[in-house]
Amino acid sequence: MISWMQKHNKYLVWTIWIATIAFIGAGFVGWGSYSFGSKAGSVAKVGDLEIKQSRLNMAYSNLYNQYNQMLEGKLDEAKAKEMGLIKQAFSRLEVQAKLLNLAKEMGIIISDKELVSKLEKIKGFQKDGVFNKDMYNQYLTSQRLKAKDFEETLKEDFLLEKTLSLLNTKKTLPLEIEAMGAAMNVSDKFAYKVLTNDNLSYTSEESKVKTFWESNKDHYLTPKIYTLSLLWTNSHSTQITEDELKNYYESNSFNYTDTSGKQLSLEEAKETASKDLKLKKTKKSAQKAYIGLKKGTQKEDEILALSLGDEKLTSIIWKEIQSKSIGDILKPKIVGEQYVTIKINEVKEPQVMRYEEAKEQVTAEYDIQAKKEALSQLAESTLKTLDTNNSEISNFVNLNKYDNLKLLNSKESLQFVQKLFTSNKEKGIISIEDKVVVYNILEQKLISMDQNKTEGVKQTVKQIKNKIFESNLLKLLDKKYTTEVYVGGLKN
């Protein structure tokens, strides 16, 4: 699901608009700090519209929460950066800005009356089914949002919704249903052979591994090493009262939700809220420790040589360390349930590994590549000699009905059939994860379409038409409304 969303991010604009409403209560996630020059808080301009930093922050936060829910709360900032979430968030906003330009040009608007009506229907702001202004204001306070900015964001979202509803493609035509139904009900019977690495006679040769390393040794580097002085300020012993905890929770309740975004009660959030409150009360002590280390009146607790990204520190801290110089002291940062003040003593840059140091990693990577090439060669030779005598014979299969093919599990069988029916080759080779299937179609027939499946065919036709329409509209919008980006790192 994650890889699909990344690949089809552009088209998600149509099915998952900014999702401001859907993730109310999920909590705000920041995406780092950038220098925005003199563009008054804007990160880009699309057509006649500016994209504000606050809008990008909200889009990133919503996208982060979407992925975090799918990953069951295991997403962190390092992973988010690796996945390019900030670029995905900006890409959505860019396309939406182009749609908003189009809406403006077409004279489509959202009245204040419409905005109020829709705002009052948001369940996250309702109590006993009725809009509750206190809950609304509490949410704005907890997320550090101004009502004007938030409502302007909602207004744009509703305008997008209205514009997209006007751009719906026409309903399916009988000929389209007939053509798609025929394509979906073609059945193939084929001879096939499944090949894996077990079919190979492979022995790793060190001379070839070493040659591979010689050609790629610049990719095998020692980690960047930082020698750091660390001064810890623990929050465990910090005392808090029940009243303090209750007041803290009431002011920050929107930050305590379960994986579905539902707000937790004080009792449910007590452990986490207590840790957060203790950290808050310990902050002054941590700041005093920072000043003491800076003045030389307080000594560090330990000096460690750590590889860049070491899990002893968070990804956010490592990001800041990378931006500093030798001798710099970082202000207190939270690590678990304590603060750490860090002084950078020494930095050892990455060096090319000696062959002996890199041998294990190089060998593993070379073997994977060599086996892949050997399996491809075996598949090519097998294809030339494949017949009914030296292969398995399938039953008739189609996109809706397929057997678990021998040596393929259910998931692999489905992947193979999907690729088979998008290929125009009678004989060929299809890769399925770590396996290769060599096939030869023996017979083909068309079965009548089940009347009960007509609705599914209609939906498929509609999706294809919408995708084609969306693709062409995006191309038109790209030409019509240009994008000027003020900040680096937002586009590929």
Sequence and secondary structure as in RCSB ss.txt:
>XXXX:A:sequence
MISWMQKHNKYLVWTIWIATIAFIGAGFVGWGSYSFGSKAGSVAKVGDLEIKQSRLNMAYSNLYNQYNQMLEGKL
DEAKAKEMGLIKQAFSRLEVQAKLLNLAKEMGIIISDKELVSKLEKIKGFQKDGVFNKDMYNQYLTSQRLKAKDF
EETLKEDFLLEKTLSLLNTKKTLPLEIEAMGAAMNVSDKFAYKVLTNDNLSYTSEESKVKTFWESNKDHYLTPKI
YTLSLLWTNSHSTQITEDELKNYYESNSFNYTDTSGKQLSLEEAKETASKDLKLKKTKKSAQKAYIGLKKGTQKE
DEILALSLGDEKLTSIIWKEIQSKSIGDILKPKIVGEQYVTIKINEVKEPQVMRYEEAKEQVTAEYDIQAKKEAL
SQLAESTLKTLDTNNSEISNFVNLNKYDNLKLLNSKESLQFVQKLFTSNKEKGIISIEDKVVVYNILEQKLISMD
QNKTEGVKQTVKQIKNKIFESNLLKLLDKKYTTEVYVGGLKN
>XXXX:A:secstr
 HHHHHHTGGGHHHHS   TTTTTTS          TTSTTEEEEETTEEEEHHHHHHHHHHHHHHHHHHTTT  
 HHHHHHHTHHHHHHHHHHHHHHHHHHHHHHT    HHHHHHHHHT GGGEETTEE HHHHHHHHHHTT  HHHH
HHHHHHHHHHHHHHHHT      HHHHHHHHHHHTEEEEEEEEEE GGG      HHHHHHHHHHHGGG B   E
EEEEEEEEE TT    HHHHHHHHHHHGGG B TTS B  HHHHHHHHHHHHHHHHHHHHHHHHHHHHHHTSS  
SEEEEEETT TTS HHHHHHHHTS TT EEEEEEETTEEEEEEEEEEE   B  HHHHHHHHHHHHHHHHHHHHH
HHHHHHHHHH  TTSSEE   B SS     TT  HHHHHHHHHHHTT   SEEEEEETTEEEEEEEEEEEE    
GGGHHHHHHHHHHHHHHHHHHHHHHHHHHHS EEE STTS  
